[in-house]
């Protein structure tokens, strides 16, 4: 009896049509997943309906330039798949229908909330929601199972969004957005604003 070798694993990357809006207009939608079949074979099977239903009718081409493997360990392949998704997301690709983008926002605060407001009293935050939705969460004192989703300062002193004071950049991952939030808070402080938030 012949022993079969361990299955090999690949990280499969397939370009899709605009199944959901692109996060970056210059970078297409992608499907990223694991397979034990040769990537070209798996792609052909996806074209004939063997795979997630949401992919059907949206395949454009196999992205051999982004495929990785083979890996002998399924755990190594899973790790590589997670890293590939994280990396492609951070570059602006829309991966597996994830359309989230993050922004840094600024809220004007009532100057009565601080002793010396300087050029103005503001709150700096970052979110993957719309700035308007995030502002509403602060003002209404929104909570979830894990706790508060609002700043006490904003709930008490927030008056309006000031997107004219925020950067016009979209970020493709939370880590980049959090770093930008800190930089922007520092920038506004240097310009003479009294800033809260900006963790």
C-alpha positions as CSV (number, residue, x, y, z in Angstrom):
1,X,0.0,0.0,0.0
2,X,1.5,3.3,-1.1
3,X,1.5,6.1,1.5
4,X,0.3,9.4,0.3
5,X,2.4,12.5,1.2
6,X,1.2,15.2,3.4
7,X,-1.1,17.6,1.5
8,X,0.5,20.9,0.4
9,X,-1.3,24.2,1.2
10,X,-1.4,27.4,-0.7
11,X,-2.7,30.9,0.0
12,X,-4.9,31.5,-3.0
13,X,-5.5,35.1,-4.3
14,X,-8.1,35.8,-6.9
15,X,-9.0,39.2,-8.4
16,X,-12.7,40.0,-8.5
17,X,-14.9,42.5,-10.2
18,X,-16.3,45.3,-8.1
19,X,-18.5,43.0,-6.0
20,X,-18.3,45.8,-3.3
21,X,-17.0,49.3,-3.6
22,X,-13.2,49.5,-3.8
23,X,-11.4,51.0,-0.8
24,X,-8.8,52.4,-3.1
25,X,-10.0,53.1,-6.6
26,X,-6.6,51.9,-8.1
27,X,-6.7,48.5,-6.3
28,X,-9.2,45.8,-7.1
29,X,-11.3,43.5,-4.9
30,X,-9.6,40.3,-4.0
31,X,-10.5,36.9,-2.6
32,X,-7.9,35.4,-0.3
33,X,-8.2,31.9,1.0
34,X,-6.5,28.6,1.7
35,X,-6.4,25.6,-0.7
36,X,-4.8,22.2,-0.8
37,X,-5.2,22.1,-4.6
38,X,-2.8,23.7,-7.0
39,X,-3.8,27.3,-7.3
40,X,-4.7,27.1,-11.0
41,X,-6.8,24.0,-10.4
42,X,-8.6,25.6,-7.5
43,X,-9.3,28.7,-9.6
44,X,-10.8,26.6,-12.3
45,X,-13.0,24.9,-9.7
46,X,-14.1,28.2,-8.3
47,X,-15.2,29.3,-11.8
48,X,-17.5,26.2,-12.0
49,X,-19.2,27.0,-8.7
50,X,-17.1,25.1,-6.2
51,X,-16.5,27.6,-3.5
52,X,-18.2,30.4,-1.5
53,X,-21.5,31.4,-3.1
54,X,-20.7,35.1,-3.0
55,X,-17.8,34.6,-5.4
56,X,-20.0,33.2,-8.2
57,X,-20.0,35.5,-11.2
58,X,-17.4,37.8,-9.8
59,X,-14.0,36.1,-10.7
60,X,-11.7,38.0,-12.9
61,X,-8.3,36.2,-12.8
62,X,-6.0,34.2,-10.6
63,X,-3.4,36.5,-9.1
64,X,-0.3,34.3,-9.4
65,X,1.9,37.3,-8.4
66,X,0.2,37.2,-5.0
67,X,-0.3,33.5,-4.4
68,X,2.1,31.9,-1.8
69,X,3.1,28.4,-1.1
70,X,3.2,25.5,-1.1
71,X,3.3,25.0,2.7
72,X,3.6,21.6,4.2
73,X,2.0,22.7,7.5
74,X,-1.6,23.9,7.5
75,X,-0.8,26.1,10.5
76,X,2.0,27.8,8.5
77,X,-0.4,28.3,5.6
78,X,-3.1,29.8,8.0
79,X,-0.5,32.2,9.5
80,X,0.6,33.2,6.0
81,X,-3.0,33.7,4.9
82,X,-3.7,36.0,7.9
83,X,-0.6,38.0,7.2
84,X,-1.4,38.3,3.5
85,X,-4.9,39.5,4.3
86,X,-3.5,42.1,6.8
87,X,-0.8,43.2,4.4
88,X,-3.2,43.5,1.4
89,X,-5.7,45.4,3.5
90,X,-3.1,47.8,4.7
91,X,-2.1,48.5,1.1
92,X,-5.7,49.5,0.2
93,X,-7.0,46.3,-1.5
94,X,-10.6,45.3,-0.7
95,X,-10.1,41.8,0.6
96,X,-13.0,39.3,1.1
97,X,-15.5,42.1,0.9
98,X,-14.0,44.1,3.8
99,X,-14.7,47.7,2.8
100,X,-13.7,49.3,6.1
101,X,-11.6,52.5,6.0
102,X,-10.6,54.6,9.0
103,X,-10.5,58.4,9.4
104,X,-9.3,60.8,11.9
105,X,-11.9,63.2,13.1
106,X,-12.0,66.4,15.2
107,X,-14.9,67.6,17.4
108,X,-15.1,71.2,18.6
109,X,-15.7,71.5,22.3
110,X,-17.3,74.2,24.4
111,X,-14.4,76.4,25.7
112,X,-16.1,76.4,29.1
113,X,-14.7,72.8,29.4
114,X,-11.1,74.0,30.0
115,X,-9.3,76.8,31.7
116,X,-7.2,77.9,28.7
117,X,-8.7,76.9,25.3
118,X,-6.0,78.7,23.3
119,X,-7.0,78.7,19.6
120,X,-9.9,76.3,20.5
121,X,-10.8,73.3,22.6
122,X,-11.0,70.1,20.5
123,X,-11.3,66.4,20.7
124,X,-9.3,64.2,18.2
125,X,-10.4,60.6,17.5
126,X,-10.2,57.9,14.9
127,X,-12.9,55.5,13.6
128,X,-13.9,53.0,11.0
129,X,-17.4,54.4,11.1
130,X,-18.4,57.7,9.6
131,X,-17.3,60.7,11.6
132,X,-21.0,61.7,11.9
133,X,-21.9,58.3,13.4
134,X,-19.0,58.4,15.8
135,X,-19.9,61.9,16.9
136,X,-23.5,60.7,17.6
137,X,-22.2,57.9,19.7
138,X,-20.2,60.3,21.8
139,X,-23.1,62.8,22.3
140,X,-25.7,60.1,23.1
141,X,-23.4,58.2,25.5
142,X,-23.5,55.0,23.4
143,X,-22.4,51.7,25.2
144,X,-21.9,48.1,24.1
145,X,-21.3,44.9,26.0
146,X,-17.7,45.9,26.6
147,X,-18.5,49.3,28.0
148,X,-18.5,52.9,27.0
149,X,-18.1,53.9,23.3
150,X,-18.0,57.6,24.1
151,X,-15.7,60.2,25.7
152,X,-17.1,61.8,28.8
153,X,-15.6,65.1,27.7
154,X,-17.2,65.0,24.3
155,X,-20.6,64.0,25.8
156,X,-20.4,67.0,28.2
157,X,-18.8,69.6,26.0
158,X,-18.9,68.5,22.4
159,X,-20.6,71.0,20.1
160,X,-20.0,69.9,16.5
161,X,-17.7,68.1,14.1
162,X,-14.8,70.1,12.7
163,X,-13.7,68.0,9.7
164,X,-12.0,71.2,8.3
165,X,-9.5,70.6,11.1
166,X,-9.0,66.9,10.3
167,X,-6.7,65.3,7.8
168,X,-8.3,64.4,4.4
169,X,-6.6,61.0,4.4
170,X,-8.3,57.6,4.6
171,X,-6.4,54.8,6.4
172,X,-6.7,51.1,5.5
173,X,-6.0,49.6,8.9
174,X,-6.6,50.5,12.5
175,X,-2.9,50.6,13.5
176,X,-2.3,53.3,10.8
177,X,-5.3,55.3,11.9
178,X,-4.3,55.2,15.6
179,X,-0.8,56.4,14.8
180,X,-2.3,59.2,12.6
181,X,-4.7,60.2,15.5
182,X,-1.7,60.7,17.8
183,X,0.2,62.7,15.2
184,X,-2.8,64.9,14.5
185,X,-3.5,65.6,18.1
186,X,0.2,66.6,18.5
187,X,0.0,68.8,15.5
188,X,-3.1,70.6,16.7
189,X,-1.5,71.1,20.2
190,X,1.6,72.6,18.5
191,X,-0.7,75.0,16.6
192,X,-2.2,76.2,19.9
193,X,-5.3,74.2,20.4
194,X,-6.3,72.6,23.7
195,X,-6.6,68.9,22.7
196,X,-8.3,65.9,24.5
197,X,-8.4,62.4,23.0
198,X,-5.7,61.6,20.5
199,X,-4.7,58.4,22.4
